[in-house]
């Protein structure tokens, strides 16, 4: 599964990142994800293992939602 985010970079520019969860939908559900976990426009914090080639994206480790809930990536 992938999550696509608009990320504000250190220089203020916005870039689109593709984050792979490392697990399918079943694993995400077992990690307390739902279709309503995030909504467009939510400001979240994501911990990511970045891609080696430096392109915007990587493997999602966890997400902190606006209410402080932390969701793992389905590992």
TATANOR-V239186 format. One line per field, one symbol per residue. phi: phi as a letter, one per 40 degrees, with the letter a starting at -180 (. if undefined). psi: psi as a letter, one per 20 degrees, with the letter a starting at -180 (. if undefined). burial: + if it has 9 or more other ideal C-beta (glycine too) atoms within 8 Angstrom, else -. A space follows every 50 residues. Layout:
phi->???
psi->???
burial->???
This chain:
phi->.bbbbcbccdcgcbbcbbbccgacddcccccgcacbdbbdgccbbbcbcc cccgcciicccabbcdcgcbbccgc
psi->qqppqoporhjiqpqpqopphjqagghggijjqrijgqqpiporppppoq qhiiqoaappgrporhjippprjk.
burial->+-+-+-+--------++++++-+---+++-+------------+-+-+-- ------+++++++++-----+-++-
